[in-house]
C-alpha cells in the first residue's frame, strides 16, 4: 500500500489502539499532516511506520537528529494540551514534522516557533514545511537553552530533546497558566513531564516514560561512554559514579548466556515505562547497552527494543562478577508491539554458585513490569529485588 492518505489513516488507528492518540484533535493532526514529506529519504511505507527515523549523524555514527516515533509524539502532544490560538515554542526542530502537527493544532491564529542549534537542521525543517504547504511556523537557529525571546510569552513550550534540568529561560518565557513539557533526564532513563505554571511556580501534572537525544549547545551534559571491546564497539552508559570495566564486560558478552524464560509478555512502552523505569530508579548498577552503525556487526547487543536496523539496545545490570540483560525471546502473535521477555546472564565460570529457580524473583520481574498488580505482592517483590543484590537477585532465577 503506497497511498499516503490510507497509510496515515492506518497510523492514526494504531495510535488510537495504543492509547497514544486519545483526543480527536491529536488524531486529526496525524491524519492531516503528511509525514513522508518530512522524511523524503525513506519510502512512503517506512514514513508511516511507528518508529524513529534517523535523519542526521555525526562522523562517529551518533544520531543527532531524527523524526521521533509517532507514538511518543502523540503522547507528548496529548500532555501539551494545545488549543487553537495558543502561542507555542518548540525546542528541537528536527524535520519540522512535529512543528507541522503543532501548527495544525493551534490553527491560523496560533503562531509556532521551532528552534534548533544546527543551521542545516533548520534549513531542512524550513524546506520540509514549505513542501508540505504548512504556514504559521517560524523556524529559527538558536540555542534552545536560552529560549526564543522574540515571540514570548508562550502558552505552551515543548522540548523534543532530552534535558538535564529546567532552564530559567523556559520558565521566564512561559505565560501565566502556561504549560511546559520536556523529556527530563533521570538516572539511566528519561521522563516526559508536563509542568503547569501555577502562582509563580511549576507543578507537574503528568509523567510518561520517553527516550530522546540530548540537548546540544551551552547546556549540553556529557555522558560517560564505556566501550565494550575494540572500536567500533557497543557501549555501556553507566549512571552516576558506577564503574564498569569495558574489557571485562566484553569478555562476558562473548560467553554463551544462561537464559531464564519468563511468562511475561509486555508492550514496548509498558516495558520501558514500568520494568526498565523501575530498575533504573532502584538499581545503581543498571545501565543501557547499545550498538549503532558499524558496532551492530559485533552482534553483542540483544535487540530488546526495535531500532529499525540502525541501533540495537537493551537494559541490564552490570556488576563486578556478572552481567544480566533483558532479552526478547519472542514477539507475541496478534498483539501489536508486544514481546515475551527473558533474562540473559553472563559471568566468569565459577564466580558465583548456581541455585535452583525461586518463584519470588519471577514475581519481582512481573511486579516491576506492572503486570502483577496486587499491591502486597508488588511491595514484597520490589523489596526482595532491591534488598538482595541486584544481579544476584535475578541470578537466583537462573538454572
Secondary structure, DSSP 8 states (H G I E B T S, - for coil): ---HHHHHHHHHHHHHHTTS--SHHHHHHHHHS-GGGT-TTS-HHHHTSSS-EEEEE-TTS-EEEEE--HHHHHHHHHHHT--TT--EEEE--TTSHHHHHHHHHH-TTS-EEEEES-HHHHHHHHHHHHHTT--SEEEEE--GGG---TT-SEEEEEEEEEESS--HHHHHHEEEEEEEEEEEEETTEEEEEEEEEETTEEEEEEEEEE---B--STT------EEESSSS-EEEE--TT----HHHHHHHHTS--EEEEEEEEEEHHHIIIIIIHHHHHH-TTEEEEEEEGGGGGG--S--SB--TTSEEEEEEEE-SSEEEEEEEEEE-TTSTTEEEEEEEEEE-TTSS------HHHHHHHHHHHTS---HHHHHHHHHHHHHTTTHHHHHTT--
